[in-house]
């Protein structure tokens, strides 16, 4: 029975990976399409209410700005287009600037480095009263060079010896597997600089002030950065390894700010910046890492009456962690994890969302299965995920699809 189930799963994965129509028009597809007619996928939410992006779109003093950080694997600029289009529809922002703006990221200390691409998109409501600036970070060029050591394994010399499906799986493994390992090495600093540069451009400039088609470094030591930080609203959307990068990146930014950046640092302490984590991997990516410099001291740093309140990094960093239980690389954040393994100065709260983004099928009565690849990459196309990012839970704007299809357990301190 296990052999039959495994074979069935491989056939489904192969069809979706290769786009082979011939595998998708037979008896199996008809059977699966019939099961898809009724969507019974789970959506279970444990956490406090959160607002999503919508309430901040008509910010009269500043702008709503969102930074997307991808996870493992090679990514080209534009990888988040499908998510962005679904978000724009959910947020009623049908107007888009004619051109994107692109900045080749580099280091202030070494501008010969190519640290990836930052692509900025401007979305507006029809009456132009609401605006969203969407910043898409593509950092994978930093790790691509090191992954060339595995290029021979994808060559005809070796690949033809594998079965077709196994070869597709091996290419996927060679593209995605090395990135977490590389991140633990020398490239980690460059990736975090890439994130910091993205956040700097995000905080420093309005749309008209952003450069385009340049390789240029940004500095937090600028009056506009501090001024914008006080009035703009910020959020991160991340996938897999990108979540670890975002958290490590914010810790690094707070640690490198000096007296010249005092105004920016002070403004940062009063900001709430949520992270919407798709395919959350924080528990797995914690393995082998040292404990943070400051842990188990949330009350001291995050409560106004705490003795170290003035030394906090942020006012609050809510984590909204999406995890499909059939995603082999995704994990919920367990109780106590934040206090022990994440920096107390970030003032993190967690909302866990257990959600099936991949369809679950009955394999002809032999057992239920779900494609683990769909379960890993399907978050940004799921209507419930997009609606939760856009409109949150537990407020008057909460989307109908969330109210109808998600079960929410509200938590309190």
Secondary structure, 3 states (H helix, E strand, C coil): CHHHHHHHHHHHHHHHHHCCHHHCCCHHHHHHHHHHCCCCCCEEEEECCECCCHHHCCCCCCCEEEEEECCCCCCCCCCCHHHHHHHHHHCCCCEECCCCEEEECCCCCCCCCCCCEEEEEEEECCCCCCEEEEEEEECCHHHHHHHHHHHHHHCHHHHCCCCHHHHHHHHHHHHHHHHHHHHCCCHHHHHHHHHHHHHHHHHHCCHHHCCCCEECCCCCCCHHHHHHHHHCEEEEEEECHHHHHHHHHHHHHHHHCCHHHHHHHHHHCCCECEEEEECCCHHHHCCCCCCCCCCCCHHHHHCCCCCCHHHCCCCEEEEEEEECCCCCCCCCCCCCHHHHHCCHHHCEEEEEEEECCCCEEECCCCCEEECHHHHHHCHHHCHHHHHHHHHCECCCCCCHHHHHHCEEEECCC
